[in-house]
Amino acid sequence: MWRAVLALLSGLIFGLGLMLGGMSNPTKVKGFLDLAGAWDPSLALVMGGAVGVGLLAFAHAKRQARAWCGDAIEMPSNKSIDARLILGGVLFGVGWGIAGFCPGPALVALGQGVQAAWIFVPAMLVGVGLHDRFFAARG
């Protein structure tokens, strides 16, 4: 029960942060990515804050044996930068620029009733399924 409550609270706080920061608004995201046009730098502050919180959280997690829910903390061990990672990053960035969504904010926007999210989220799930079907087994 505690694990489910902790997961719910974490998700609610994360979603609220995405909404308040404007990350679930595709128009705002596209404005941030439009460096040559009407650039909106406000999301840089949101991302900077997120990176800062993430750095502190990872620094703390490295010193802990267990997460708050009791699970063992497993830090990523693969530090290699290969073609799959680069291609994945490029595809993610292009998709983010075209749609104005990345996965977390898209789910928040779906909950907010944003019409574009009702197209993006099913397409994202199909893409995840195709990846798992054809590429995940290759490691």
TAWO-V694565 format. One record per helix or strand. SS is the DSSP state (a for helix, b for strand). FROM is the first residue (numbers start at 1). TO is the last residue. If there is no record, write none. Layout:
# TAWO-V694565
ss=<SS SS>
from=<FROM FROM>
to=<TO TO>
This chain:
# TAWO-V694565
ss=<a a a b b a a a a>
from=<2 26 42 66 72 83 103 115 136>
to=<21 33 62 66 72 99 112 134 138>
